[in-house]
Amino acid sequence: MTINKKKTIIFILPDLESGGAERIVTTIANHLSREKFVPKILLLRKEGAYITLLKDDVEIIDLKVKRIRQSIFPILGVIKKYKPSIVFSGFGEVNAYLAPFIPLFRKTKFIARETNVVTEHVTRPEIKFFYKFYNNYHKIICQSDDMKKDLLEKWNIKPKKIIKINNPVDFQAIDKHLGNQEKPESYGSEYKNVVAVGNLAVRKGFDNLLKVFSYLKDEKILLHILGDGVEKENLLQMKENLGLSQIIFHGKKENPYPYLKFADLFVLSSRYEGFPNVLLEAGACGTFALANDCPGGIREIVQKGINGEIEKIENHEVFAKNIIEILNKKHYSQEIRNAIESRFSKEIIMEKYEEVLDEL
């Protein structure tokens, strides 16, 4: 009788702050079969809201390192110590720095999960250099057709290395966070409430969204922006310059789901994405979306007229008219939710991840 040995799998992330990559790795680590895998998470620094969401049997290895470029040799030390069956690196910059060292560990299989369209996201020459070693990975997971095409055409990754797996949505976790939550107090009953969520960075395109709302000053529409980041002061100044009293910056929210559920519309203004979790989560909350037509799987998520619409945000006036048109139509929350759940539920996506991990 043969007893199958469990595979130790180490997931690598900078931290467990509330971002897309962190959410996905948390979901995978929590829901992998414990009959087959022993999941551990290696963090450069043990901090972030998602730590509280990890199951008790997921060991956290804390490197206590502040900068990614200082982390590579400590990471190699952990791999040498634990001798895992699989290393799953879930953050682009870490993936890149780790790539040249993969041949040192002949008995370990390495997976990189990309988080964005690489050509759009990676601009620093020193990081681009490390992508020359990317074919050292045994598998590279991308979330969208846009990402896959970019890796094949711009980075010369071997087709057999690339696997497309969309991001999962944990409906049970979202429903738990919603619980008996009521409509946020800032959601005016006399207004239509539009919500946008994301890091306040240039790539998220909130500057374009503010310009869109300069065409909506006379409408009874509030824009609620959830998130924090380096562009906050610039955006606040832009709000003042444009005279946009109907825009509210809420900062980062540990539980954004009530803001999504009770919104009349969710807007994604990003210049590029990987496969936007917040667009999936808005749908899971039953909220219709209007998304910028940007690279990163938008067209794979949005089923036009069912769970959302797609429009070029750079044409600010047209995008503003789209917002008004959508807000004047009736949408069906359960239909929106079903459109996401039938394609991106964690059960469907986890099955694909386990299949890849089993093959390794």
Steps between C-alpha positions, in 0.01 A plus 500: 500500500641840392442800725510830313722748677352845548666777301631800689425815305649838593319810377711818480362852541636832633218519759129430540364851453158515337595480133406268216803267510472472877131414482560228241789335685300508824208329324722233344688426824175474697322269260767264366434135584672418830517137392743600223670823607662670799475874427740754649521872426836677491465874558769763474324667791218355707236768469171562324126457548485160331711335772182473708327316216756219479403163644687400815685215328671730247848571639635851444875539450601860574825622342480843668640665186381843388608514136443240229852532359642407842281192528637265237776333704279457809237344269759261357598408857141408587466286188825321586379440858146377428570320169140550378353304213366822350586870531217730390617858457205736479644846441661625179818658638574203727432266207758683292777504763446131580510376138883471451539285815241234414756254351666478845203299631460198277241322714269800539249615239453874464183684401473873433162668514507827310279781626491738202565529128881496535583744218263759649617449856875432487689814396819495708798366297650309794180297541456449125844336501383221734210413270763353266507207743124454516500176303673343803156479661323169452165674463391863472142579587330796339140600559390638166544459125666844493765385747559175313542675166743749652719228654513307173562789264702750703696279742551184292362266763461142375130425435511176701605696809195729505170408659203734513296480819254776580480642851254336742225673695428377852125559521476356852765744630328796332159401637653463847646851479166636385309327780237742628691805380280794409546768236799724583395827661680700231272353232248780457143378447426789264799412284615220276815353653793397280799321655860446388756294694876475468846617589533873428770451238534632146420164343157494666392801295314696768618822335292407195205415724510845660500657154196287413318634805572858395224433242262380773503800733132574441389139557396358836783248497759437771833333427650302789869411459640231732877470523822671592833556329767730364263697276261599780617862537505553123147366470373713788653807336344401169161463670533853637619646169205344314250602769377145555306513825319175419814285534582336835839343576446238771854363530566127523214291640565160658148401397414661165213264423210708643622788281487268199166337583307822563650692206289575195807451280861387529760669276840358403722777364834313477750559221589130513430202722594134538153362570328748733371337816296803597303473174424137587409595858267778386317240293496259795326777697241528221616843379508600133836628370632746246863422415767676299593306190857422611732197480452236768202271452223761513326348198519154659319619813240743366199348325355809340156594621500223761765590757655808343603719208838597353598845375819701439539727801737740318193634322380655824173645376386175335591303812297747709198451272539124543483541877174692473349246258593206723365669813166555325462130420387216725752223574445166666736421787452123490561489125821701546613273783424185296705632207807509727433189709445273198849578367722616785387338826787375715379142453544523122837678514644293787440185300723645225774596747500155661523340157815704421655430841422127472669480160817652643 
